[in-house]
Amino acid sequence: MLESDALFELDQDPAGTDGFAELARRPLADLVAPDWAGALAGVESELRAVLGFLADEVAAGHQVLPSPSNVLRAFRQPLAGVKVLVVGQDPYPTPGHAVGLSFSVDKRTRPIPRSLANIYRELEADLGIPARSMATCPPGRSRACCC
């Protein structure tokens, strides 16, 4: 598992060697937490189409980030425990930086992207949380989810 500077840790896909095409063929419940699978059932065909598109991009020689093992990573946290979900583009286009969670990077990433450094600075100023101490979820925040 890659360590990241997320506010908490979410495991990568245990079958992390699958490519996008293989992910598109796996049951939705194998890709996301069971309660998320139920919630996303209505858009399953669209999710599979996106995974298929990503597989085609890789086959055409294009680089796709994050890696297949990190796509849909935030949806491995049970939906029942999620209070807030931020969905957006992973803002770090550098290979090795994108870990499938917005505003988080692998712990070994140097320098820290400016946008993430700004977030850390604000968290420290507003909440007293020291920068780079957020690799695991602070007490009482284990039900948060960023992707």
C-alpha positions as CSV (number, residue, x, y, z in Angstrom):
1,M,0.0,0.0,0.0
2,L,1.3,3.5,-0.8
3,E,1.2,5.9,2.1
4,S,-0.4,9.2,1.4
5,D,-1.0,12.5,3.0
6,A,-4.8,12.0,3.0
7,L,-6.7,13.0,6.1
8,F,-7.1,9.3,6.7
9,E,-6.0,6.1,5.0
10,L,-8.0,4.0,2.5
11,D,-6.6,0.8,1.3
12,Q,-5.7,0.4,-2.3
13,D,-7.4,-2.4,-4.3
14,P,-6.0,-5.7,-3.1
15,A,-6.1,-6.9,-6.7
16,G,-4.0,-3.9,-7.6
17,T,-2.4,-5.5,-10.6
18,D,-5.6,-5.3,-12.7
19,G,-5.7,-2.9,-15.6
20,F,-8.7,-0.7,-16.5
21,A,-10.1,-3.4,-18.9
22,E,-10.0,-6.0,-16.1
23,L,-11.7,-3.5,-13.7
24,A,-14.5,-2.9,-16.2
25,R,-15.3,-6.7,-16.2
26,R,-15.2,-7.1,-12.4
27,P,-18.5,-7.0,-10.4
28,L,-19.2,-3.6,-9.0
29,A,-19.2,-5.0,-5.5
30,D,-15.6,-6.1,-6.0
31,L,-14.6,-2.5,-6.9
32,V,-16.4,-0.6,-4.2
33,A,-17.9,-1.2,-0.7
34,P,-21.1,-3.2,-0.8
35,D,-23.3,-0.3,0.2
36,W,-21.7,1.9,-2.4
37,A,-22.3,-0.8,-5.0
38,G,-26.0,-0.5,-4.2
39,A,-26.0,3.3,-4.4
40,L,-24.1,3.3,-7.7
41,A,-26.1,0.4,-9.3
42,G,-28.1,2.9,-11.3
43,V,-24.9,4.3,-13.0
44,E,-23.0,1.0,-13.2
45,S,-23.1,1.0,-17.0
46,E,-21.7,4.6,-17.1
47,L,-18.9,3.6,-14.7
48,R,-18.0,0.6,-16.8
49,A,-18.0,2.8,-19.9
50,V,-15.6,5.2,-18.2
51,L,-13.3,2.2,-17.2
52,G,-13.5,1.0,-20.8
53,F,-12.6,4.4,-22.1
54,L,-9.6,4.5,-19.8
55,A,-8.5,1.0,-21.0
56,D,-8.8,2.3,-24.6
57,E,-6.7,5.3,-23.7
58,V,-4.0,3.1,-22.2
59,A,-4.1,0.8,-25.2
60,A,-3.6,3.8,-27.5
61,G,-0.4,4.7,-25.6
62,H,-1.8,7.5,-23.4
63,Q,-0.9,7.8,-19.8
64,V,-3.8,7.6,-17.4
65,L,-3.6,8.8,-13.8
66,P,-4.3,7.6,-11.1
67,S,-3.4,4.0,-11.6
68,P,-6.2,1.4,-11.9
69,S,-5.7,0.3,-8.3
70,N,-6.5,3.8,-7.2
71,V,-9.5,4.5,-9.4
72,L,-12.7,4.5,-7.3
73,R,-10.5,4.2,-4.2
74,A,-12.6,6.5,-2.0
75,F,-15.6,4.3,-2.7
76,R,-14.0,1.5,-0.7
77,Q,-14.9,3.3,2.5
78,P,-18.4,2.1,3.5
79,L,-21.1,4.6,2.4
80,A,-22.8,4.3,5.8
81,G,-19.8,6.0,7.4
82,V,-19.4,8.8,4.9
83,K,-20.5,12.3,6.0
84,V,-19.0,14.3,3.1
85,L,-17.7,13.2,-0.3
86,V,-15.7,15.6,-2.4
87,V,-15.7,14.3,-6.0
88,G,-13.5,15.9,-8.5
89,Q,-10.5,15.5,-10.7
90,D,-7.3,14.3,-9.0
91,P,-5.4,17.6,-9.3
92,Y,-1.9,16.1,-9.6
93,P,-0.9,15.1,-13.1
94,T,2.6,14.0,-12.3
95,P,3.2,10.2,-12.3
96,G,3.5,8.9,-8.8
97,H,1.5,11.9,-7.3
98,A,-2.1,10.9,-8.0
99,V,-3.3,8.4,-5.4
100,G,-7.0,8.5,-6.2
101,L,-8.0,10.9,-3.4
102,S,-8.4,14.6,-4.1
103,F,-5.7,16.7,-2.4
104,S,-3.6,13.8,-1.3
105,V,-0.3,12.5,-2.5
106,D,2.0,9.6,-1.8
107,K,3.9,10.3,1.4
108,R,7.2,10.3,-0.5
109,T,6.2,13.1,-2.9
110,R,8.5,16.0,-2.7
111,P,7.9,18.8,-3.1
112,I,4.4,18.8,-1.8
113,P,2.1,20.3,-4.4
114,R,1.4,23.9,-3.7
115,S,-2.4,23.4,-3.4
116,L,-1.9,20.7,-0.8
117,A,0.7,22.8,1.1
118,N,-1.9,25.7,1.2
119,I,-4.5,23.3,2.6
120,Y,-2.1,22.1,5.3
121,R,-1.2,25.7,6.1
122,E,-4.9,26.6,6.5
123,L,-5.6,23.5,8.6
124,E,-2.8,24.4,10.9
125,A,-3.8,28.0,11.2
126,D,-7.6,27.3,11.6
127,L,-7.5,24.0,13.6
128,G,-4.0,23.7,15.0
129,I,-3.4,20.5,13.0
130,P,0.3,20.4,12.3
131,A,1.2,20.1,8.6
132,R,2.0,16.6,7.4
133,S,0.5,14.9,10.5
134,M,-2.6,13.9,8.5
135,A,-1.6,10.5,7.1
136,T,-4.2,8.9,9.3
137,C,-7.5,10.3,10.3
138,P,-7.5,12.5,13.3
139,P,-9.6,11.2,16.2
140,G,-13.3,11.8,15.6
141,R,-12.9,12.2,11.8
142,S,-12.8,8.5,10.8
143,R,-16.2,8.9,9.0
144,A,-14.9,11.5,6.6
145,C,-14.2,10.6,3.0
146,C,-12.3,12.5,0.3
147,C,-11.8,11.2,-3.2
